[in-house]
Amino acid sequence: MKQFIIEMENYANEHNVPIIEKDSIAFIMKYIKSHNIKNVLEIGSAILLMFM
């Protein structure tokens, strides 16, 4: 998962695509894991991270 996020950040930086802050990503990932969430509907980001 971590490598995937790094690749997405690199893509965003190379193509001037705004992305969510790292602190926010860490919070969302922790929340998803701690609540055993299986599906996420995300609306509004330029880059979508899919958690499976």
N, CA, C and O atoms as a Tripos MOL2 file, in Angstrom:
@<TRIPOS>MOLECULE
protein
  208   207    52     0     0
PROTEIN
NO_CHARGES

@<TRIPOS>ATOM
      1 N           0.8330   -1.1920    0.0000 N.3       1 MET1
      2 CA          0.0000    0.0000    0.0000 C.3       1 MET1
      3 C           0.8750    1.2520    0.0000 C.2       1 MET1
      4 O           0.6080    2.2100   -0.7250 O.2       1 MET1
      5 N           1.9240    1.2290    0.8230 N.am      2 LYS2
      6 CA          2.7750    2.4150    0.9440 C.3       2 LYS2
      7 C           3.4370    2.7750   -0.3860 C.2       2 LYS2
      8 O           3.5130    3.9470   -0.7530 O.2       2 LYS2
      9 N           3.9120    1.7590   -1.1020 N.am      3 GLN3
     10 CA          4.5610    2.0000   -2.3950 C.3       3 GLN3
     11 C           3.5710    2.6060   -3.3840 C.2       3 GLN3
     12 O           3.9270    3.4850   -4.1690 O.2       3 GLN3
     13 N           2.3310    2.1340   -3.3440 N.am      4 PHE4
     14 CA          1.2920    2.6620   -4.2280 C.3       4 PHE4
     15 C           1.0530    4.1510   -3.9680 C.2       4 PHE4
     16 O           0.9050    4.9360   -4.9050 O.2       4 PHE4
     17 N           1.0190    4.5230   -2.7160 N.am      5 ILE5
     18 CA          0.8180    5.9370   -2.3560 C.3       5 ILE5
     19 C           1.9930    6.7750   -2.8490 C.2       5 ILE5
     20 O           1.7960    7.8760   -3.3630 O.2       5 ILE5
     21 N           3.1970    6.2700   -2.6980 N.am      6 ILE6
     22 CA          4.3850    6.9880   -3.1700 C.3       6 ILE6
     23 C           4.3150    7.2000   -4.6790 C.2       6 ILE6
     24 O           4.6310    8.2830   -5.1740 O.2       6 ILE6
     25 N           3.9040    6.1710   -5.4050 N.am      7 GLU7
     26 CA          3.7680    6.2960   -6.8570 C.3       7 GLU7
     27 C           2.7130    7.3390   -7.2310 C.2       7 GLU7
     28 O           2.9080    8.1100   -8.1700 O.2       7 GLU7
     29 N           1.6090    7.3650   -6.5070 N.am      8 MET8
     30 CA          0.5540    8.3480   -6.7840 C.3       8 MET8
     31 C           1.0530    9.7670   -6.4880 C.2       8 MET8
     32 O           0.7600   10.6960   -7.2410 O.2       8 MET8
     33 N           1.8040    9.9360   -5.3940 N.am      9 GLU9
     34 CA          2.3700   11.2470   -5.0650 C.3       9 GLU9
     35 C           3.3330   11.7050   -6.1480 C.2       9 GLU9
     36 O           3.3160   12.8700   -6.5450 O.2       9 GLU9
     37 N           4.1670   10.8030   -6.6240 N.am     10 ASN10
     38 CA          5.1130   11.1490   -7.6900 C.3      10 ASN10
     39 C           4.3730   11.5810   -8.9520 C.2      10 ASN10
     40 O           4.7410   12.5690   -9.5880 O.2      10 ASN10
     41 N           3.3360   10.8420   -9.3080 N.am     11 TYR11
     42 CA          2.5400   11.1940  -10.4850 C.3      11 TYR11
     43 C           1.9210   12.5910  -10.3100 C.2      11 TYR11
     44 O           1.9570   13.4140  -11.2250 O.2      11 TYR11
     45 N           1.3630   12.8400   -9.1420 N.am     12 ALA12
     46 CA          0.7300   14.1350   -8.8740 C.3      12 ALA12
     47 C           1.7430   15.2730   -8.9790 C.2      12 ALA12
     48 O           1.4510   16.3200   -9.5570 O.2      12 ALA12
     49 N           2.9230   15.0640   -8.4240 N.am     13 ASN13
     50 CA          3.9530   16.0940   -8.4850 C.3      13 ASN13
     51 C           4.4130   16.3610   -9.9150 C.2      13 ASN13
     52 O           4.6280   17.5100  -10.3010 O.2      13 ASN13
     53 N           4.5600   15.3030  -10.6890 N.am     14 GLU14
     54 CA          5.0180   15.4510  -12.0750 C.3      14 GLU14
     55 C           3.9750   16.1320  -12.9650 C.2      14 GLU14
     56 O           4.3290   16.8080  -13.9310 O.2      14 GLU14
     57 N           2.7010   15.9560  -12.6400 N.am     15 HIS15
     58 CA          1.6240   16.4710  -13.4840 C.3      15 HIS15
     59 C           0.8420   17.6230  -12.8350 C.2      15 HIS15
     60 O          -0.2360   17.9810  -13.3090 O.2      15 HIS15
     61 N           1.3820   18.2040  -11.7550 N.am     16 ASN16
     62 CA          0.7560   19.3270  -11.0590 C.3      16 ASN16
     63 C          -0.6890   19.0520  -10.6710 C.2      16 ASN16
     64 O          -1.5730   19.8850  -10.8700 O.2      16 ASN16
     65 N          -0.9110   17.8600  -10.1080 N.am     17 VAL17
     66 CA         -2.2430   17.4640   -9.6600 C.3      17 VAL17
     67 C          -2.2940   17.6270   -8.1420 C.2      17 VAL17
     68 O          -1.4580   17.0560   -7.4410 O.2      17 VAL17
     69 N          -3.2520   18.3900   -7.6170 N.am     18 PRO18
     70 CA         -3.3460   18.5570   -6.1580 C.3      18 PRO18
     71 C          -3.7970   17.2540   -5.5080 C.2      18 PRO18
     72 O          -4.6660   16.5530   -6.0260 O.2      18 PRO18
     73 N          -3.1890   16.9420   -4.3620 N.am     19 ILE19
     74 CA         -3.5580   15.7320   -3.6300 C.3      19 ILE19
     75 C          -3.7460   16.0610   -2.1530 C.2      19 ILE19
     76 O          -3.3710   17.1370   -1.6850 O.2      19 ILE19
     77 N          -4.3250   15.1270   -1.4440 N.am     20 ILE20
     78 CA         -4.5920   15.2850   -0.0170 C.3      20 ILE20
     79 C          -3.2730   15.3130    0.7700 C.2      20 ILE20
     80 O          -2.2800   14.7170    0.3540 O.2      20 ILE20
     81 N          -3.2790   16.0040    1.8940 N.am     21 GLU21
     82 CA         -2.0930   16.0900    2.7490 C.3      21 GLU21
     83 C          -1.7770   14.7320    3.3680 C.2      21 GLU21
     84 O          -2.6760   13.9190    3.5810 O.2      21 GLU21
     85 N          -0.5000   14.4870    3.6560 N.am     22 LYS22
     86 CA         -0.0710   13.1990    4.2140 C.3      22 LYS22
     87 C          -0.7260   12.9090    5.5630 C.2      22 LYS22
     88 O          -1.0700   11.7610    5.8440 O.2      22 LYS22
     89 N          -0.9030   13.9210    6.3910 N.am     23 ASP23
     90 CA         -1.5580   13.7140    7.6840 C.3      23 ASP23
     91 C          -2.9900   13.2290    7.5040 C.2      23 ASP23
     92 O          -3.4670   12.3810    8.2590 O.2      23 ASP23
     93 N          -3.6620   13.7660    6.5130 N.am     24 SER24
     94 CA         -5.0360   13.3510    6.2400 C.3      24 SER24
     95 C          -5.0870   11.9220    5.7220 C.2      24 SER24
     96 O          -5.9760   11.1560    6.0940 O.2      24 SER24
     97 N          -4.1400   11.5610    4.8680 N.am     25 ILE25
     98 CA         -4.0670   10.1810    4.3730 C.3      25 ILE25
     99 C          -3.8470    9.2200    5.5440 C.2      25 ILE25
    100 O          -4.4990    8.1790    5.6290 O.2      25 ILE25
    101 N          -2.9350    9.5680    6.4350 N.am     26 ALA26
    102 CA         -2.6420    8.7080    7.5840 C.3      26 ALA26
    103 C          -3.8930    8.5340    8.4530 C.2      26 ALA26
    104 O          -4.1810    7.4260    8.9070 O.2      26 ALA26
    105 N          -4.6290    9.6150    8.6840 N.am     27 PHE27
    106 CA         -5.8450    9.5370    9.4890 C.3      27 PHE27
    107 C          -6.8800    8.6340    8.8240 C.2      27 PHE27
    108 O          -7.4710    7.7750    9.4790 O.2      27 PHE27
    109 N          -7.0970    8.8260    7.5330 N.am     28 ILE28
    110 CA         -8.0920    8.0270    6.8060 C.3      28 ILE28
    111 C          -7.7090    6.5460    6.8230 C.2      28 ILE28
    112 O          -8.5590    5.6840    7.0480 O.2      28 ILE28
    113 N          -6.4340    6.2550    6.5860 N.am     29 MET29
    114 CA         -5.9890    4.8580    6.5870 C.3      29 MET29
    115 C          -6.1740    4.2220    7.9650 C.2      29 MET29
    116 O          -6.6170    3.0780    8.0680 O.2      29 MET29
    117 N          -5.8370    4.9560    9.0160 N.am     30 LYS30
    118 CA         -6.0020    4.4460   10.3760 C.3      30 LYS30
    119 C          -7.4800    4.2090   10.6830 C.2      30 LYS30
    120 O          -7.8380    3.1880   11.2710 O.2      30 LYS30
    121 N          -8.3240    5.1360   10.2920 N.am     31 TYR31
    122 CA         -9.7640    5.0090   10.5280 C.3      31 TYR31
    123 C         -10.3300    3.7890    9.7990 C.2      31 TYR31
    124 O         -11.1100    3.0220   10.3640 O.2      31 TYR31
    125 N          -9.9290    3.6230    8.5510 N.am     32 ILE32
    126 CA        -10.4060    2.4880    7.7520 C.3      32 ILE32
    127 C          -9.9810    1.1690    8.3940 C.2      32 ILE32
    128 O         -10.7890    0.2480    8.5100 O.2      32 ILE32
    129 N          -8.7290    1.0720    8.8100 N.am     33 LYS33
    130 CA         -8.2370   -0.1620    9.4230 C.3      33 LYS33
    131 C          -8.8890   -0.4250   10.7750 C.2      33 LYS33
    132 O          -9.2830   -1.5540   11.0630 O.2      33 LYS33
    133 N          -9.0050    0.6070   11.6030 N.am     34 SER34
    134 CA         -9.5340    0.4030   12.9560 C.3      34 SER34
    135 C         -11.0280    0.0960   12.9640 C.2      34 SER34
    136 O         -11.5240   -0.5150   13.9110 O.2      34 SER34
    137 N         -11.7470    0.5060   11.9330 N.am     35 HIS35
    138 CA        -13.1850    0.2410   11.8520 C.3      35 HIS35
    139 C         -13.5150   -0.8850   10.8710 C.2      35 HIS35
    140 O         -14.6800   -1.1330   10.5620 O.2      35 HIS35
    141 N         -12.4680   -1.5610   10.3870 N.am     36 ASN36
    142 CA        -12.6300   -2.7020    9.4790 C.3      36 ASN36
    143 C         -13.5420   -2.3580    8.2890 C.2      36 ASN36
    144 O         -14.4220   -3.1360    7.9200 O.2      36 ASN36
    145 N         -13.3160   -1.2070    7.7140 N.am     37 ILE37
    146 CA        -14.1250   -0.7450    6.5890 C.3      37 ILE37
    147 C         -13.7050   -1.4860    5.3250 C.2      37 ILE37
    148 O         -12.5160   -1.6070    5.0290 O.2      37 ILE37
    149 N         -14.6860   -1.9770    4.5890 N.am     38 LYS38
    150 CA        -14.4250   -2.7650    3.3790 C.3      38 LYS38
    151 C         -14.6320   -1.9660    2.0920 C.2      38 LYS38
    152 O         -14.0290   -2.2850    1.0670 O.2      38 LYS38
    153 N         -15.4640   -0.9450    2.1320 N.am     39 ASN39
    154 CA        -15.7610   -0.1530    0.9340 C.3      39 ASN39
    155 C         -15.6940    1.3300    1.2670 C.2      39 ASN39
    156 O         -16.0860    1.7550    2.3540 O.2      39 ASN39
    157 N         -15.1930    2.1040    0.3230 N.am     40 VAL40
    158 CA        -15.1050    3.5520    0.5020 C.3      40 VAL40
    159 C         -15.6320    4.2210   -0.7610 C.2      40 VAL40
    160 O         -15.2230    3.8800   -1.8700 O.2      40 VAL40
    161 N         -16.5370    5.1690   -0.5860 N.am     41 LEU41
    162 CA        -16.9890    5.9970   -1.6950 C.3      41 LEU41
    163 C         -16.3470    7.3600   -1.5090 C.2      41 LEU41
    164 O         -16.6310    8.0670   -0.5430 O.2      41 LEU41
    165 N         -15.4900    7.7170   -2.4330 N.am     42 GLU42
    166 CA        -14.7840    8.9940   -2.3560 C.3      42 GLU42
    167 C         -15.2800    9.8730   -3.4890 C.2      42 GLU42
    168 O         -15.3390    9.4480   -4.6430 O.2      42 GLU42
    169 N         -15.6320   11.0950   -3.1480 N.am     43 ILE43
    170 CA        -16.1050   12.0340   -4.1440 C.3      43 ILE43
    171 C         -15.3090   13.3310   -4.0100 C.2      43 ILE43
    172 O         -15.2800   13.9380   -2.9390 O.2      43 ILE43
    173 N         -14.6700   13.7480   -5.0850 N.am     44 GLY44
    174 CA        -14.0700   15.0640   -5.0690 C.3      44 GLY44
    175 C         -12.5670   15.1570   -5.2090 C.2      44 GLY44
    176 O         -12.0540   16.2490   -5.4510 O.2      44 GLY44
    177 N         -11.8400   14.0710   -5.0680 N.am     45 SER45
    178 CA        -10.3810   14.1580   -5.1840 C.3      45 SER45
    179 C          -9.9550   14.0250   -6.6390 C.2      45 SER45
    180 O         -10.6060   13.3580   -7.4430 O.2      45 SER45
    181 N          -8.8540   14.6740   -6.9490 N.am     46 ALA46
    182 CA         -8.2990   14.5670   -8.3000 C.3      46 ALA46
    183 C          -7.6680   13.1910   -8.4860 C.2      46 ALA46
    184 O          -7.6940   12.6320   -9.5830 O.2      46 ALA46
    185 N          -7.1000   12.6490   -7.4090 N.am     47 ILE47
    186 CA         -6.4920   11.3230   -7.4490 C.3      47 ILE47
    187 C          -7.2160   10.4640   -6.4350 C.2      47 ILE47
    188 O          -7.3590   10.8440   -5.2730 O.2      47 ILE47
    189 N          -7.6630    9.3280   -6.8710 N.am     48 LEU48
    190 CA         -8.4310    8.4150   -6.0350 C.3      48 LEU48
    191 C          -7.5650    7.2550   -5.6020 C.2      48 LEU48
    192 O          -6.9600    6.5880   -6.4420 O.2      48 LEU48
    193 N          -7.4930    7.0020   -4.3050 N.am     49 LEU49
    194 CA         -6.8110    5.8350   -3.7880 C.3      49 LEU49
    195 C          -7.8750    4.8190   -3.4300 C.2      49 LEU49
    196 O          -8.8110    5.1220   -2.6900 O.2      49 LEU49
    197 N          -7.7330    3.6220   -3.9510 N.am     50 MET50
    198 CA         -8.7110    2.5890   -3.6790 C.3      50 MET50
    199 C          -8.1520    1.6050   -2.6700 C.2      50 MET50
    200 O          -7.0640    1.0640   -2.8650 O.2      50 MET50
    201 N          -8.8820    1.3680   -1.5970 N.am     51 PHE51
    202 CA         -8.4850    0.4240   -0.5620 C.3      51 PHE51
    203 C          -9.3220   -0.8290   -0.7350 C.2      51 PHE51
    204 O         -10.5510   -0.7630   -0.7290 O.2      51 PHE51
    205 N          -8.6720   -1.9610   -0.8870 N.am     52 MET52
    206 CA         -9.3990   -3.2180   -1.0640 C.3      52 MET52
    207 C          -9.0650   -4.1900    0.0210 C.2      52 MET52
    208 O          -9.5860   -5.3050    0.0330 O.2      52 MET52
@<TRIPOS>BOND
     1     1     2 1
     2     2     3 1
     3     3     4 2
     4     3     5 am
     5     5     6 1
     6     6     7 1
     7     7     8 2
     8     7     9 am
     9     9    10 1
    10    10    11 1
    11    11    12 2
    12    11    13 am
    13    13    14 1
    14    14    15 1
    15    15    16 2
    16    15    17 am
    17    17    18 1
    18    18    19 1
    19    19    20 2
    20    19    21 am
    21    21    22 1
    22    22    23 1
    23    23    24 2
    24    23    25 am
    25    25    26 1
    26    26    27 1
    27    27    28 2
    28    27    29 am
    29    29    30 1
    30    30    31 1
    31    31    32 2
    32    31    33 am
    33    33    34 1
    34    34    35 1
    35    35    36 2
    36    35    37 am
    37    37    38 1
    38    38    39 1
    39    39    40 2
    40    39    41 am
    41    41    42 1
    42    42    43 1
    43    43    44 2
    44    43    45 am
    45    45    46 1
    46    46    47 1
    47    47    48 2
    48    47    49 am
    49    49    50 1
    50    50    51 1
    51    51    52 2
    52    51    53 am
    53    53    54 1
    54    54    55 1
    55    55    56 2
    56    55    57 am
    57    57    58 1
    58    58    59 1
    59    59    60 2
    60    59    61 am
    61    61    62 1
    62    62    63 1
    63    63    64 2
    64    63    65 am
    65    65    66 1
    66    66    67 1
    67    67    68 2
    68    67    69 am
    69    69    70 1
    70    70    71 1
    71    71    72 2
    72    71    73 am
    73    73    74 1
    74    74    75 1
    75    75    76 2
    76    75    77 am
    77    77    78 1
    78    78    79 1
    79    79    80 2
    80    79    81 am
    81    81    82 1
    82    82    83 1
    83    83    84 2
    84    83    85 am
    85    85    86 1
    86    86    87 1
    87    87    88 2
    88    87    89 am
    89    89    90 1
    90    90    91 1
    91    91    92 2
    92    91    93 am
    93    93    94 1
    94    94    95 1
    95    95    96 2
    96    95    97 am
    97    97    98 1
    98    98    99 1
    99    99   100 2
   100    99   101 am
   101   101   102 1
   102   102   103 1
   103   103   104 2
   104   103   105 am
   105   105   106 1
   106   106   107 1
   107   107   108 2
   108   107   109 am
   109   109   110 1
   110   110   111 1
   111   111   112 2
   112   111   113 am
   113   113   114 1
   114   114   115 1
   115   115   116 2
   116   115   117 am
   117   117   118 1
   118   118   119 1
   119   119   120 2
   120   119   121 am
   121   121   122 1
   122   122   123 1
   123   123   124 2
   124   123   125 am
   125   125   126 1
   126   126   127 1
   127   127   128 2
   128   127   129 am
   129   129   130 1
   130   130   131 1
   131   131   132 2
   132   131   133 am
   133   133   134 1
   134   134   135 1
   135   135   136 2
   136   135   137 am
   137   137   138 1
   138   138   139 1
   139   139   140 2
   140   139   141 am
   141   141   142 1
   142   142   143 1
   143   143   144 2
   144   143   145 am
   145   145   146 1
   146   146   147 1
   147   147   148 2
   148   147   149 am
   149   149   150 1
   150   150   151 1
   151   151   152 2
   152   151   153 am
   153   153   154 1
   154   154   155 1
   155   155   156 2
   156   155   157 am
   157   157   158 1
   158   158   159 1
   159   159   160 2
   160   159   161 am
   161   161   162 1
   162   162   163 1
   163   163   164 2
   164   163   165 am
   165   165   166 1
   166   166   167 1
   167   167   168 2
   168   167   169 am
   169   169   170 1
   170   170   171 1
   171   171   172 2
   172   171   173 am
   173   173   174 1
   174   174   175 1
   175   175   176 2
   176   175   177 am
   177   177   178 1
   178   178   179 1
   179   179   180 2
   180   179   181 am
   181   181   182 1
   182   182   183 1
   183   183   184 2
   184   183   185 am
   185   185   186 1
   186   186   187 1
   187   187   188 2
   188   187   189 am
   189   189   190 1
   190   190   191 1
   191   191   192 2
   192   191   193 am
   193   193   194 1
   194   194   195 1
   195   195   196 2
   196   195   197 am
   197   197   198 1
   198   198   199 1
   199   199   200 2
   200   199   201 am
   201   201   202 1
   202   202   203 1
   203   203   204 2
   204   203   205 am
   205   205   206 1
   206   206   207 1
   207   207   208 2
@<TRIPOS>SUBSTRUCTURE
     1 MET1         2 RESIDUE 1 A MET
     2 LYS2         6 RESIDUE 1 A LYS
     3 GLN3        10 RESIDUE 1 A GLN
     4 PHE4        14 RESIDUE 1 A PHE
     5 ILE5        18 RESIDUE 1 A ILE
     6 ILE6        22 RESIDUE 1 A ILE
     7 GLU7        26 RESIDUE 1 A GLU
     8 MET8        30 RESIDUE 1 A MET
     9 GLU9        34 RESIDUE 1 A GLU
    10 ASN10       38 RESIDUE 1 A ASN
    11 TYR11       42 RESIDUE 1 A TYR
    12 ALA12       46 RESIDUE 1 A ALA
    13 ASN13       50 RESIDUE 1 A ASN
    14 GLU14       54 RESIDUE 1 A GLU
    15 HIS15       58 RESIDUE 1 A HIS
    16 ASN16       62 RESIDUE 1 A ASN
    17 VAL17       66 RESIDUE 1 A VAL
    18 PRO18       70 RESIDUE 1 A PRO
    19 ILE19       74 RESIDUE 1 A ILE
    20 ILE20       78 RESIDUE 1 A ILE
    21 GLU21       82 RESIDUE 1 A GLU
    22 LYS22       86 RESIDUE 1 A LYS
    23 ASP23       90 RESIDUE 1 A ASP
    24 SER24       94 RESIDUE 1 A SER
    25 ILE25       98 RESIDUE 1 A ILE
    26 ALA26      102 RESIDUE 1 A ALA
    27 PHE27      106 RESIDUE 1 A PHE
    28 ILE28      110 RESIDUE 1 A ILE
    29 MET29      114 RESIDUE 1 A MET
    30 LYS30      118 RESIDUE 1 A LYS
    31 TYR31      122 RESIDUE 1 A TYR
    32 ILE32      126 RESIDUE 1 A ILE
    33 LYS33      130 RESIDUE 1 A LYS
    34 SER34      134 RESIDUE 1 A SER
    35 HIS35      138 RESIDUE 1 A HIS
    36 ASN36      142 RESIDUE 1 A ASN
    37 ILE37      146 RESIDUE 1 A ILE
    38 LYS38      150 RESIDUE 1 A LYS
    39 ASN39      154 RESIDUE 1 A ASN
    40 VAL40      158 RESIDUE 1 A VAL
    41 LEU41      162 RESIDUE 1 A LEU
    42 GLU42      166 RESIDUE 1 A GLU
    43 ILE43      170 RESIDUE 1 A ILE
    44 GLY44      174 RESIDUE 1 A GLY
    45 SER45      178 RESIDUE 1 A SER
    46 ALA46      182 RESIDUE 1 A ALA
    47 ILE47      186 RESIDUE 1 A ILE
    48 LEU48      190 RESIDUE 1 A LEU
    49 LEU49      194 RESIDUE 1 A LEU
    50 MET50      198 RESIDUE 1 A MET
    51 PHE51      202 RESIDUE 1 A PHE
    52 MET52      206 RESIDUE 1 A MET
